[in-house]
């Protein structure tokens, strides 16, 4: 009985913030170890790839051979494009262009409970991060949104989480609007795209800016497949995210709009 | 002074254990990453020490674990502590012998209870809209792998430790009684 009373007291103290100093102290103790372990896990993930069957392995090998050949061709093009890109990069620096205020953060861990697909960042409310702030990698690739803020730590929900919903637009002729949703941590879909609008494989999906706190134009992914049923009012698109959501090391959190 | 040092040592070990649980869940490939390291160690310690201190170890280790989960605060803490508490009671009154199958049965029972309590609390929180969406399929797949791998881990760890420890080795206890009777 006494243990139930103590657990209840701890839960109450947590919600009225009496445990914050103690929790922060222990976070500071565990976070460095968590960061090291997470970095190792990302490195291991980079070196290994799992195949379900021999056919998959053969197909992957053949694909790799084709890719290698294509890469040689691309290499020549790349050399020409590099100079052009350097000039464009200066002009199109995403963050400067949009005058966004950002906070850089290291990913120190990921979800260990089955209730969500999330990452843990080593910056918190002290750095100005608030709930629902968008989390990006590189020059404007959206990977998630902040769902829990503590003093020195935040938890961000990735875009492939079941509960993730982001207002988005397709960069097609119609600038189709829709909602990007996650699916069991393994896929990203765009739903509620009007049936009469034309979506093609390869189209780019960006944030629409119709959601509070999320600026327009953050890259989300490209269309991998389109699901269109004649009797449905909306069509769906399966997306290929721009960023590998299992191998995120460094992110930026946009703290203003 | 001795007690203070012992307490600090225990505390440091709890942090280390929690760190190990979190770290291995990152590093191990799926579905091995679902092994519940905390429960594995706590149940082995319960069999080893046969002491109520395990309930407090469970409490503090899961208190730290709460800092790294998205589940509403208290769910993991309550479910884990109560399940180990009942596991301890069961060990005191029913599974009283030292054998690998006791370890397996105790692990299976406490894990099952832990996840039942966890699910129950999530359902209650969902009724009150504290939890917006529950991916049941994903949760039950996780429970399944956790159950299988943790039980196997406890059985293997128990088997290995019983080769080196008199406390966990039923054969040694039996043989000592035998020798005692023989001498008498």
Interface residues (C-beta under 8 A of the other chain):
Chain A: X3 X4 X6 X7 X10 X11 X14 X15 X23 X26 X27 X29 X30 X33 X34 X36 X37 X38 X40 X41 X44 X48 X50 X109 X110 X111 X112 X113 X114 X115 X116 X118 X120 X147 X148 X153 X155 X157 X162 X163 X184 X185
Chain B: X15 X18 X19 X21 X22 X23 X24 X25 X26 X27 X29 X55 X59 X63 X64 X65 X66 X67 X68 X69 X70 X71 X73 X74 X76 X77 X78 X81 X82 X85 X122 X131 X132 X133 X134 X135 X137 X138 X139 X141 X142 X143
